Amino acid sequence: MKGTLSGAILQPMNTDAYSTWLEIDLGAIKNNVSQIKMMTRTPVMAVIKANGYGHGVLAVAKAVTEAGAAWCGVARIEEALNLRAAGVDAEVMVLGYTPPVMIPEAIVNNVHVAIYDSKLATSYAKMAKVTGKRLNAHLKVETGMGRLGMPLDRVPEFLEEYQHSDAIEIDGIFTHFARADEPQASSAEDQLKKFNVLLDRLQRANLRPQVVHAANSAAVINFPEAYFDLVRPGIAMFGLNPSPDTQLPKTFKPALTWKARLTSVRVLPPNHGVSYGSVYVTSDHERIGVIPVGYGDGYRREPGQKVLVQGRVVDVVGRICMDQSMLQLDSVPDAKAGDEVVLLGAQGKQRISAGDIAARWGTLNYEVVCGLADRLPRVYLES
Ligand SMILES: Cc1ncc(COP(=O)(O)O)c(C=O)c1O
């Protein structure tokens, strides 16, 4: 690894300078990648799209590749080019759509793209011919996800057409599961069966691409039959459960803690409104604290939030503002301005998980971490 990636990001940072920040344990991420490697005994494509699931993509790229991930998977070509510009030299693949005009950039930067229909392939081939170099691509096939993918019956003919192409080398084939996180009622087995029938057919016709992949984090845990040549985990590397039904083994560690400092603690008199709309009104003298965190940071404007102060769970009260939120601190009479508050992660014996926050928001833990705003400083630790 070279360029801006080494050095700068691991400089210790003085958190006194911040009022709210994320602490990201790169040791936990490395541990989780190692756990996946041990479980699967299969090469890993670390899926680090959406700013490394909010954890900060360049530091995450460094950690996962140091832990032995041979590939990095992203959603968009800009994300892939960002990795290359920072000196990531692992294999890099764009799992989603790449605009044809970006194909020369993909080729020059040695980035694999996904192909999922023949029209797209034709436009990619035209662009590749302009550069005079071959594009590397993996073919994405539809087995039941209903998103991007070439219908199974068109795959053999398509691969035959490109078998000796000097514009595109299709060196991989993949699919994606819709319900691998629901082990009891899963359609993953059906998807897998269809995929295997196709692979057998390709094998017999000598058309099977070199690298076959399918398993997201949930399949890493629930479907060893889906490992093939490469596994493609995202959420598990961050120590977060793929779903309430598919929990990680205890050996995985969550990597992210969201902290803030109390910026004010006051006793408000009875019958005093708190925040916009005065939807919360003090019923007595109440100790009300302020943290400098709001929906501008990705902390949703939803009622019923909880945070940790001095190892205790306390309520967020009143409406969440863009940059600030108010806490009811009667249960922590010693709390004072400057004290650390944990919004996500552990403090003392208590922990608030991304899953807990997601349950309050009616969403999933993926959205909680992907929504963490860019303006939050990310401080990297090595456990
Ligand atoms: C094509 C593809 N593969 C793998 C993943 C990783 O999934 P997960 O984070 O559930 O492991 C994703 C994420 O959405 C994806 O879109």
The ligand as an ORCA input file, in Angstrom:
! r2SCAN-3c Opt
* xyz 0 1
  C     -23.474     -7.766     -4.473
  C     -23.182     -7.708     -3.007
  N     -22.360     -8.607     -2.456
  C     -22.067     -8.611     -1.142
  C     -22.609     -7.667     -0.297
  C     -22.262     -7.692      1.172
  O     -23.425     -7.951      1.920
  P     -23.384     -8.062      3.508
  O     -23.032     -6.708      4.013
  O     -24.777     -8.451      3.857
  O     -22.379     -9.083      3.839
  C     -23.475     -6.704     -0.812
  C     -24.056     -5.697      0.083
  O     -25.125     -5.231     -0.023
  C     -23.775     -6.719     -2.206
  O     -24.600     -5.818     -2.745
*
